[in-house]
Amino acid sequence: MLIGRCSTSVLLTLIGVVVFLGCSAKTDTEELQVIAKHIDLTELFRVGTTESDNAVLFGDIMSIGVNSNDQLLVADSDANVIYVFSKNGNSLRTFGRSGLGPGEFESIRDMDIGLGDSVFVWDGRRSRLLVFEPETFQFSHDIDVETGDDYRTAGGLISISNNQLLMRFTSYYSLFNSDEDQTFDTIQKVSRNGDPVGKPLLEMPVTRHLLFRTESGMGLVLLPFIRHSLAKPDPDGTFYYGWSDSINFGVYSSSGDLLRRIRYPHKALPVTQQELDEHIQSMSEEARQVFHREGDVPKTKPAYSTFTVSDVGQIWLKYTQTSDSLDASWTVIDLDGQPVFSFELPPDVNVQVVKENRVYAIAELEDGAPYVVVYVYD
């Protein structure tokens, strides 16, 4: 339904520079963009809007998942419940609720559907995984997850497959953190008793922010256009890791072995002075002073803002937007680093799950209210 088209002149220009992975000649100043065919995504239905056929409105969607029955599960951290919808978007039921008892949540932060459709929900405030039975969604048991070490705390789920539980452990922010600090987030196996097992499988650089003291406590300056690390699972129990400075992903086994590299060329977008000024103006006066004194702004934008992995192991990649673009561009890349197709979606739409020919995304209305939109493609 939403698609971007290249003009004939642009296509003729780009055709002359199409170079595929393995035979591309890159310079120090430019990487050549591979052309992918454009397709249409057709919206199938929405849940969580006043126009939806159901009466559900969400507060804060932390995660979505799709089970083997094609039921859509939506984890809402405001309501502290999991909503269940049919393949056609009809509201079926909810499970879980706020509280401290069995099957209750204090603060939902993540959710994943494991082997046999068991549902794992991460209660971040209590560092606890709650496990629910497939089909009935009855509470089964919980797992208290221990911290990785004195400097890290469990931050969320990476993968639950092949009887392996992988979690991300996040570093605490510190006033003493600097670019020279060897501070990392990690991915680590966790036993069914909640204990980290062995050494970390992967270390990921921490996205650096500026911390400063205020009269009331601590302040945080979010630096613009900074790079970040993302790790996403695929159905086979492997996980994909990337640092957003470039389109360069490592595919790792559940034991942490590097299985392959997937690279895809892109042209870096410069940070404009107008974009930087707009970011600075949104800061408080105190944060602005810290930023001018200590902030280091990249000259280019990250290569991408987010990605997900489909049920067949393809990478669905959302590029960082240009300052004048109305929609966000996406490209689908296969395991050999070749483009499969591309498409465009509104900037506030983020693809989360791709199963067969259905695309499940979290989006926001103009007032910031979240909803889920489901697309199909040929």
Backbone torsions as a table, in degrees:
resi	resn	phi	psi	omega
1	MET	NA	-38.4	-178.8
2	LEU	-113.9	122.9	-171.6
3	ILE	-150.3	146.0	176.7
4	GLY	-103.1	141.3	-179.5
5	ARG	-119.2	138.5	173.5
6	CYS	-91.0	142.3	176.2
7	SER	-70.5	160.6	-179.0
8	THR	-60.0	-41.5	-178.9
9	SER	-65.0	-39.8	178.4
10	VAL	-66.0	-41.2	179.3
11	LEU	-62.4	-43.1	179.2
12	LEU	-62.1	-37.2	178.2
13	THR	-67.1	-43.9	-176.1
14	LEU	-71.9	-31.8	-177.9
15	ILE	-59.4	-32.4	-179.4
16	GLY	-70.1	-15.8	-177.5
17	VAL	-118.5	13.1	178.1
18	VAL	-68.9	121.1	178.5
19	VAL	-136.4	126.1	-177.4
20	PHE	-90.0	159.9	-177.8
21	LEU	-55.4	133.7	179.3
22	GLY	102.8	-22.0	178.3
23	CYS	-133.5	13.6	-178.7
24	SER	-83.5	141.0	176.4
25	ALA	-104.9	109.1	-176.4
26	LYS	-103.1	144.2	174.4
27	THR	-100.7	175.5	179.2
28	ASP	-73.3	-20.2	-173.4
29	THR	-106.2	-9.8	-174.9
30	GLU	-153.2	140.0	170.3
31	GLU	-114.3	137.1	-173.1
32	LEU	-84.6	134.8	-177.2
33	GLN	-85.6	126.0	176.6
34	VAL	-79.2	136.2	-179.6
35	ILE	-84.3	130.2	174.0
36	ALA	-115.8	144.7	178.7
37	LYS	-65.0	146.3	179.6
38	HIS	-92.2	142.9	176.0
39	ILE	-128.6	169.7	174.6
40	ASP	-102.4	136.4	166.5
41	LEU	-100.8	127.5	-178.7
42	THR	-103.5	124.2	180.0
43	GLU	-68.4	129.9	-179.1
44	LEU	-95.9	-51.3	176.3
45	PHE	-164.2	168.1	174.9
46	ARG	-126.0	151.5	169.1
47	VAL	-130.6	138.7	178.2
48	GLY	101.2	14.3	175.9
49	THR	-123.7	163.1	-179.9
50	THR	-67.5	-21.3	178.1
51	GLU	-83.6	-8.5	-178.1
52	SER	-69.4	157.6	178.4
53	ASP	-73.6	-16.6	178.1
54	ASN	-103.0	167.3	-174.7
55	ALA	-98.9	13.2	-175.9
56	VAL	-80.6	132.0	170.6
57	LEU	-124.8	131.9	-175.0
58	PHE	-93.7	155.1	175.8
59	GLY	-96.3	-55.1	-179.4
60	ASP	-153.0	105.9	-177.4
61	ILE	-82.6	118.5	178.8
62	MET	-93.6	-30.0	-175.5
63	SER	-165.1	153.8	171.8
64	ILE	-132.0	157.7	178.2
65	GLY	-152.9	161.2	179.8
66	VAL	-130.8	125.6	-177.9
67	ASN	-91.2	-176.5	-175.1
68	SER	-68.7	-17.2	175.1
69	ASN	-90.0	9.7	-178.6
70	ASP	62.0	23.9	172.0
71	GLN	-81.1	138.2	-179.6
72	LEU	-94.1	125.7	177.8
73	LEU	-110.8	132.7	-177.9
74	VAL	-125.7	121.0	179.7
75	ALA	-94.3	116.7	-177.9
76	ASP	-108.7	114.0	-175.9
77	SER	-78.4	-21.2	176.5
78	ASP	-71.3	-48.1	-179.9
79	ALA	-82.5	-16.3	-176.2
80	ASN	56.3	45.6	175.8
81	VAL	-138.1	162.9	172.1
82	ILE	-109.4	122.8	177.0
83	TYR	-91.6	143.2	178.3
84	VAL	-121.3	129.5	-179.8
85	PHE	-124.6	152.2	177.9
86	SER	-74.8	175.2	178.6
87	LYS	-59.0	-27.3	-178.9
88	ASN	-95.8	3.7	177.2
89	GLY	91.7	9.6	178.0
90	ASN	-80.1	136.5	179.8
91	SER	-70.1	126.4	-177.6
92	LEU	-104.8	-48.1	-176.1
93	ARG	-173.9	178.0	169.7
94	THR	-130.9	161.8	169.9
95	PHE	-146.6	156.0	-172.9
96	GLY	82.6	163.9	177.8
97	ARG	-166.5	170.7	178.1
98	SER	-70.2	142.0	178.3
99	GLY	150.5	-176.9	-178.6
100	LEU	-117.2	6.3	-177.4
101	GLY	-91.7	-176.6	178.0
102	PRO	-57.8	130.8	179.3
103	GLY	74.3	11.5	-180.0
104	GLU	-113.6	152.1	-175.3
105	PHE	-117.1	143.5	169.7
106	GLU	-95.2	-34.7	-178.4
107	SER	-163.2	96.6	178.7
108	ILE	-68.0	129.5	178.5
109	ARG	-123.8	-16.1	-178.0
110	ASP	-165.7	162.5	178.6
111	MET	-154.0	145.9	174.4
112	ASP	-148.3	153.5	178.2
113	ILE	-105.7	119.1	-174.1
114	GLY	-94.8	-165.8	-178.8
115	LEU	-58.3	130.6	179.0
116	GLY	74.4	14.5	176.9
117	ASP	75.9	13.2	170.2
118	SER	-62.2	144.3	-176.5
119	VAL	-108.1	125.5	179.0
120	PHE	-109.2	123.4	-179.3
121	VAL	-119.5	128.5	-177.3
122	TRP	-95.0	115.4	174.3
123	ASP	-93.6	97.8	-171.6
124	GLY	-65.9	-34.5	-176.9
125	ARG	-68.2	-31.2	-179.4
126	ARG	-102.8	2.1	-176.6
127	SER	50.2	52.3	-173.6
128	ARG	-135.9	134.2	171.6
129	LEU	-95.9	127.4	175.6
130	LEU	-106.7	130.9	-175.2
131	VAL	-112.1	131.9	-177.9
132	PHE	-121.4	145.6	-177.2
133	GLU	-68.2	149.1	173.2
134	PRO	-67.9	154.1	176.5
135	GLU	68.0	-56.4	-178.4
136	THR	-83.4	-25.4	-177.3
137	PHE	60.0	26.8	175.4
138	GLN	-76.9	145.7	178.8
139	PHE	-64.4	133.3	-179.5
140	SER	-104.3	-61.6	-178.8
141	HIS	-166.0	172.0	175.8
142	ASP	-128.1	163.4	-178.0
143	ILE	-131.0	117.2	174.5
144	ASP	-82.9	119.3	-175.7
145	VAL	-95.4	125.5	178.5
146	GLU	-77.6	154.9	176.9
147	THR	-68.8	153.9	-178.5
148	GLY	-70.3	-41.8	176.4
149	ASP	-162.8	-165.9	-176.1
150	ASP	-70.2	-13.2	-172.6
151	TYR	-115.9	-1.4	-176.3
152	ARG	-133.0	151.6	175.6
153	THR	-131.5	151.8	-179.7
154	ALA	-62.3	128.0	-173.8
155	GLY	-110.8	-17.3	-179.8
156	GLY	163.1	174.7	-177.4
157	LEU	-84.4	144.4	170.6
158	ILE	-110.6	-51.5	-175.3
159	SER	-154.4	139.0	171.9
160	ILE	-132.4	95.9	-179.6
161	SER	-160.9	158.9	-178.9
162	ASN	49.3	37.4	178.9
163	ASN	60.9	23.3	178.3
164	GLN	-112.7	134.0	176.7
165	LEU	-113.2	113.0	177.9
166	LEU	-111.9	135.1	-179.1
167	MET	-132.0	154.7	174.7
168	ARG	-94.3	130.6	175.4
169	PHE	-108.9	128.9	-170.5
170	THR	-106.5	136.6	178.7
171	SER	-73.9	143.1	173.3
172	TYR	-72.0	142.9	172.7
173	TYR	-70.5	148.9	-179.8
174	SER	-142.1	143.6	175.6
175	LEU	-63.2	-18.8	-176.6
176	PHE	-96.5	0.5	177.5
177	ASN	-66.0	141.2	175.8
178	SER	-147.9	174.9	-179.9
179	ASP	-61.6	-23.9	-178.2
180	GLU	-83.6	-16.0	-179.8
181	ASP	-66.5	138.4	175.3
182	GLN	-88.3	72.5	-176.7
183	THR	-109.2	127.7	-175.6
184	PHE	-136.8	149.4	158.1
185	ASP	-82.9	157.1	-178.7
186	THR	-133.4	157.7	168.6
187	ILE	-111.3	131.4	-173.4
188	GLN	-145.0	146.5	172.8
189	LYS	-69.4	146.3	176.6
190	VAL	-129.4	133.2	179.7
191	SER	-73.3	168.5	178.1
192	ARG	-69.7	-7.8	173.1
193	ASN	-93.9	-3.3	177.8
194	GLY	92.9	9.3	-178.4
195	ASP	-95.7	131.9	172.5
196	PRO	-59.3	137.7	-175.1
197	VAL	-113.0	123.1	174.1
198	GLY	67.2	-162.9	179.9
199	LYS	-81.4	158.6	175.8
200	PRO	-57.0	142.0	177.8
201	LEU	-76.3	-28.5	-176.3
202	LEU	-156.6	139.7	172.8
203	GLU	-107.3	135.4	-177.0
204	MET	-125.0	133.0	179.9
205	PRO	-57.9	143.5	177.6
206	VAL	-82.1	135.1	173.4
207	THR	-67.5	119.1	-171.5
208	ARG	-84.3	131.5	171.3
209	HIS	-120.8	167.1	176.7
210	LEU	-101.7	125.3	177.5
211	LEU	-106.8	143.4	178.2
212	PHE	-148.1	156.0	-179.9
213	ARG	-85.7	142.4	173.3
214	THR	-124.7	172.6	178.9
215	GLU	-63.0	-28.7	-177.7
216	SER	-97.3	-3.4	-179.5
217	GLY	150.6	-116.8	-174.7
218	MET	-121.2	147.4	173.8
219	GLY	-121.3	154.1	-177.4
220	LEU	-130.9	127.6	176.6
221	VAL	-103.5	118.2	177.3
222	LEU	-86.2	111.6	-178.0
223	LEU	-71.9	141.2	-178.8
224	PRO	-79.1	146.5	170.6
225	PHE	61.6	26.6	179.3
226	ILE	-80.0	156.6	178.9
227	ARG	-82.9	157.8	179.4
228	HIS	-146.0	159.6	178.3
229	SER	-103.7	143.3	177.1
230	LEU	-135.7	142.2	174.6
231	ALA	-131.8	127.0	-177.6
232	LYS	-130.7	142.0	-178.5
233	PRO	-87.1	163.3	165.3
234	ASP	-119.9	169.9	-173.2
235	PRO	-65.2	-15.1	-175.7
236	ASP	-88.6	1.8	178.9
237	GLY	93.4	-1.5	172.9
238	THR	-87.4	168.4	174.7
239	PHE	-137.8	152.8	-176.5
240	TYR	-109.3	132.9	179.7
241	TYR	-124.9	138.3	176.2
242	GLY	-147.7	148.8	172.6
243	TRP	-108.1	125.1	-161.9
244	SER	-73.1	6.8	176.1
245	ASP	-67.1	-29.4	179.1
246	SER	-147.6	166.9	178.2
247	ILE	-91.0	86.4	-173.2
248	ASN	-148.0	103.8	-173.6
249	PHE	-112.6	140.9	169.2
250	GLY	-102.3	136.2	176.1
251	VAL	-105.4	121.8	-172.6
252	TYR	-118.5	146.5	173.3
253	SER	-75.4	170.5	178.9
254	SER	-69.5	-6.7	174.1
255	SER	-99.2	1.5	177.6
256	GLY	90.2	7.0	178.4
257	ASP	-79.0	134.3	176.8
258	LEU	-74.3	117.4	-177.1
259	LEU	-92.0	-36.7	179.6
260	ARG	-166.7	164.7	172.4
261	ARG	-112.7	139.4	176.0
262	ILE	-122.0	115.5	-180.0
263	ARG	-119.1	148.0	180.0
264	TYR	-147.3	129.5	-175.6
265	PRO	-72.1	149.9	174.9
266	HIS	-151.0	158.3	176.7
267	LYS	-101.0	121.5	-177.0
268	ALA	-65.4	139.1	178.5
269	LEU	-96.5	128.2	179.0
270	PRO	-71.8	148.9	173.1
271	VAL	-81.2	123.7	-179.5
272	THR	-87.1	156.4	178.9
273	GLN	-64.1	-35.0	179.2
274	GLN	-63.7	-42.6	179.0
275	GLU	-64.3	-39.9	179.0
276	LEU	-66.5	-43.3	179.6
277	ASP	-61.3	-40.5	-179.8
278	GLU	-64.2	-38.6	179.1
279	HIS	-66.7	-43.8	-178.7
280	ILE	-64.2	-38.3	-178.8
281	GLN	-65.5	-24.0	-179.3
282	SER	-79.9	-7.3	-178.0
283	MET	-84.4	159.1	169.6
284	SER	-71.6	164.1	-178.8
285	GLU	-62.5	-40.0	-179.3
286	GLU	-66.4	-42.6	178.4
287	ALA	-66.4	-35.9	179.5
288	ARG	-63.1	-39.6	178.6
289	GLN	-64.6	-42.1	177.8
290	VAL	-64.2	-41.3	-179.2
291	PHE	-62.3	-46.3	-179.8
292	HIS	-64.9	-30.1	-177.4
293	ARG	-82.5	-37.0	-170.8
294	GLU	-125.5	-11.7	-174.3
295	GLY	-70.6	141.5	177.9
296	ASP	-127.2	106.5	-173.6
297	VAL	-94.2	128.3	176.0
298	PRO	-61.2	151.1	178.7
299	LYS	-80.4	-18.8	178.8
300	THR	-126.3	161.7	178.0
301	LYS	-83.8	160.4	173.2
302	PRO	-58.7	154.8	-179.8
303	ALA	-66.5	-34.7	-178.7
304	TYR	-148.4	161.4	179.5
305	SER	-98.9	-33.2	178.0
306	THR	-162.2	169.0	173.5
307	PHE	-153.3	163.7	171.3
308	THR	-140.7	167.2	-178.8
309	VAL	-116.6	129.8	-177.0
310	SER	-78.8	176.5	179.8
311	ASP	-68.6	-11.3	176.7
312	VAL	-112.4	15.3	173.6
313	GLY	83.6	10.2	176.6
314	GLN	-82.6	147.8	179.0
315	ILE	-93.5	122.6	175.3
316	TRP	-101.5	109.2	-166.1
317	LEU	-113.5	129.0	177.6
318	LYS	-102.7	114.9	-179.7
319	TYR	-69.3	153.0	167.8
320	THR	-65.6	136.7	-175.7
321	GLN	-76.5	151.4	167.1
322	THR	-78.4	160.8	-175.1
323	SER	-65.8	-24.0	-175.7
324	ASP	-106.4	6.2	-177.4
325	SER	-85.3	140.4	178.6
326	LEU	-89.2	-29.1	-179.9
327	ASP	-119.9	162.8	177.0
328	ALA	-97.6	137.1	-179.8
329	SER	-91.9	138.4	177.3
330	TRP	-123.5	145.5	172.4
331	THR	-131.7	139.9	175.8
332	VAL	-102.0	127.4	-174.5
333	ILE	-120.3	137.4	179.2
334	ASP	-88.8	-177.7	-175.0
335	LEU	-68.1	-17.1	177.5
336	ASP	-94.1	7.1	-179.9
337	GLY	77.6	18.2	179.7
338	GLN	-100.0	144.2	179.5
339	PRO	-73.9	136.9	176.9
340	VAL	-94.5	-53.0	173.2
341	PHE	-165.9	171.9	177.3
342	SER	-134.7	163.8	179.7
343	PHE	-161.2	174.4	177.0
344	GLU	-128.9	145.8	176.3
345	LEU	-136.6	161.3	173.4
346	PRO	-56.2	149.9	-174.6
347	PRO	-62.5	-22.9	-177.6
348	ASP	-92.1	12.8	178.6
349	VAL	-106.8	125.7	-179.2
350	ASN	-125.4	117.2	-179.7
351	VAL	-67.8	132.7	-178.8
352	GLN	-115.7	-40.3	-175.6
353	VAL	-135.9	134.9	173.2
354	VAL	-126.7	117.4	-178.5
355	LYS	-134.2	119.0	-174.4
356	GLU	55.1	-121.5	-178.5
357	ASN	-105.8	20.5	178.5
358	ARG	-109.0	141.7	-179.2
359	VAL	-122.3	121.9	-177.2
360	TYR	-110.1	126.1	-174.4
361	ALA	-135.1	151.9	171.3
362	ILE	-98.3	135.0	-177.7
363	ALA	-136.9	174.3	179.2
364	GLU	-131.5	141.7	171.3
365	LEU	-77.7	173.6	-178.5
366	GLU	-60.1	-30.6	179.5
367	ASP	-85.6	5.0	178.4
368	GLY	90.9	-4.5	-179.8
369	ALA	-69.3	132.8	-177.3
370	PRO	-84.4	154.1	172.4
371	TYR	-152.0	170.6	177.1
372	VAL	-112.8	133.1	177.1
373	VAL	-122.0	138.9	-177.5
374	VAL	-118.2	129.0	179.7
375	TYR	-115.5	162.9	167.7
376	VAL	-127.8	158.0	176.4
377	TYR	-146.3	159.4	179.8
378	ASP	-95.0	NA	NA
